[in-house]
């Protein structure tokens, strides 16, 4: 606790220039004697800090002191700035201001070494706002309510205690405990509407291993064992979409795939994206449903 308090004392002094011991004591909810001990500890660690009595007094840092002189090596500064830039590159909100301040603090120029665009996530006011709201709810352990459009197009109202935001297969999702289903669920952000943050969530009394176990169970029970045949012309996708141990190259140049994939509407969209290059060999229910969908699609053109 003291180490964290010492860092923030330096940060406050860098921001304000000077502050009284009583102000710091009130801020950290400790005694002024503790603050003076912290000042002494910082001084012994090499931080040029001093206390001044009388009018205009208080605790100060020497002029032109910067954080990099004592607490972080040059390499550590670079690693912090590069990590922040990596997050900023994937449209993580509110980081440009933080990075700008640290660049100034460390007396370094910003180098734009990476750029990532997850469009359409990176565009649109709604997507950015929902990301910020979810981050706030997770960090403050609050529940959220929203309307959700399922893969069948039906709208339902949900109340969820969000646990984490994840990026999976070209899309952003939020995972959390759904009170309406009393189970762990994963929601695609682009299907969410009218999100609002509500009360403190009781979910956070759950042991973390219980959440992890529910997550693992949900994933495993939803998987389907597939046997696929993909024409040689589909080679450019095969090794992107499947693991090497799931792929067998046949003598005619085609590929045999044995894979376990999550079920649901996305699976049919994924299989159909191969067009005529793919044939589902097994299981028969998936093969039959895919044939039905292809026939229905063809009826739109004849």
Secondary structure, 3 states (H helix, E strand, C coil): CHHHHHHHHHHHHHHHCEECHHHHHHHHCCCHHHHHHHHHHHHHCCCCEEEECCCCCEEEECCCCCHHHCCCCHHHHHHHHHHHHHHHHCCCCCHHHHHHHHHHHHCCCCCCCCCCCCCCCCCCHHHHHHHHHHHHHHHCCEEEEEEEECCCCCEEEEEEEEEEEEEECCEEEEEEEECCCCEEEEEEHHHEEEEEEEEECHHHHCCHHHHHHHHHHHHHHCEEEEEEEECHHHHHHHHHHCCHHHEEECCCCCEEEEEEEECCHHHHHHHHCCHHHEEEEECHHHHHHHHHHHHHHHHCCC
